[in-house]
Amino acid sequence: MKLFIDDLRNPPNDTWWVVRSSKAGIEFLHAYGIPDEISFDHDLGGDDTAMVFVNYMIEAVLDKTLEMPKGFRYVVHSANPVGSLNIESKMDSFLKFIGE
């Protein structure tokens, strides 16, 4: 399963599930768990950012309410360079911490 988080863009093909906000992403996690791959946009409209989703997902894994799938992958497709770096830094540190 692959998740595309973006408020405006569409995914590259129809193999992706799409969510348009951090809230919709969190609801996706509750319904389906963490997908095998996530593609992140940073800015999700207004004050919403993918960092809300990232922080929630990390906390849920640390609290053992969600489990990272083996071979998990992510990419950042955001046009916001600072936001992209924030997502990459947080995700890379977390994945290193849990040994992925």
VMD Tcl script that draws the C-alpha trace (Angstrom):
set ca {
  {0.00 0.00 0.00}
  {1.26 3.50 -0.88}
  {0.07 6.84 0.54}
  {0.34 10.21 -1.25}
  {-0.10 13.21 1.08}
  {-0.77 16.41 -0.84}
  {-3.49 19.07 -0.77}
  {-3.34 19.85 -4.51}
  {-1.31 17.45 -6.62}
  {-2.37 14.04 -7.79}
  {-0.14 10.98 -7.48}
  {1.88 9.69 -10.43}
  {-0.50 6.76 -10.99}
  {-3.53 5.01 -9.52}
  {-1.54 2.69 -7.22}
  {-1.51 5.40 -4.53}
  {-4.10 6.25 -1.86}
  {-4.45 10.03 -1.60}
  {-5.08 12.17 1.48}
  {-5.36 15.96 1.31}
  {-4.67 16.95 4.96}
  {-2.79 15.79 8.03}
  {-6.13 14.95 9.66}
  {-7.12 12.72 6.71}
  {-3.66 11.11 6.90}
  {-4.10 10.33 10.58}
  {-7.54 8.88 9.86}
  {-5.91 6.72 7.17}
  {-3.40 5.42 9.74}
  {-6.24 4.47 12.10}
  {-8.10 2.65 9.34}
  {-5.22 0.91 7.53}
  {-2.02 1.27 9.54}
  {1.24 2.60 8.16}
  {1.59 1.93 4.43}
  {4.73 0.48 2.82}
  {5.51 3.79 1.12}
  {4.60 7.44 1.70}
  {5.13 10.42 -0.60}
  {5.00 13.71 1.32}
  {4.08 17.25 0.39}
  {4.94 19.59 3.26}
  {2.38 22.40 2.90}
  {-1.18 21.09 3.08}
  {-3.15 24.33 2.94}
  {-3.54 27.05 5.55}
  {-1.49 26.23 8.65}
  {-1.63 22.47 8.03}
  {1.61 20.66 7.26}
  {2.68 17.05 6.85}
  {4.76 17.47 10.03}
  {1.54 17.02 12.02}
  {1.14 13.62 10.35}
  {4.84 12.72 10.73}
  {4.85 13.57 14.45}
  {1.64 11.61 15.03}
  {2.95 8.55 13.18}
  {6.25 8.58 15.07}
  {4.52 8.91 18.45}
  {2.14 6.08 17.57}
  {5.05 3.80 16.68}
  {6.91 4.72 19.87}
  {3.71 4.12 21.89}
  {3.32 0.77 20.07}
  {-0.15 1.62 18.76}
  {1.16 1.41 15.17}
  {3.89 -0.70 13.62}
  {6.31 0.28 10.87}
  {6.12 -2.16 7.97}
  {9.31 -3.97 7.00}
  {11.02 -2.27 4.08}
  {9.18 1.04 4.65}
  {10.10 3.78 2.16}
  {9.30 7.45 1.83}
  {9.95 10.32 -0.55}
  {9.29 14.04 -0.25}
  {7.84 15.70 -3.33}
  {7.25 19.11 -1.72}
  {8.29 22.33 -3.48}
  {9.09 23.83 -0.06}
  {12.84 23.25 0.49}
  {12.82 24.01 4.23}
  {9.70 21.90 4.78}
  {11.22 19.06 2.75}
  {14.37 19.16 4.86}
  {12.29 19.12 8.05}
  {10.41 15.98 6.95}
  {13.56 14.24 5.73}
  {15.50 15.05 8.89}
  {12.74 13.85 11.21}
  {11.99 10.71 9.19}
  {15.66 9.77 8.69}
  {16.42 10.22 12.40}
  {13.39 8.17 13.39}
  {14.07 5.36 10.94}
  {17.68 5.20 12.13}
  {16.47 5.13 15.75}
  {14.16 2.18 15.15}
  {16.72 0.39 12.96}
  {15.00 0.61 9.57}
}
mol new
graphics top color blue
foreach p $ca { graphics top sphere $p radius 0.5 }
foreach p [lrange $ca 0 end-1] q [lrange $ca 1 end] { graphics top cylinder $p $q radius 0.2 }
display resetview
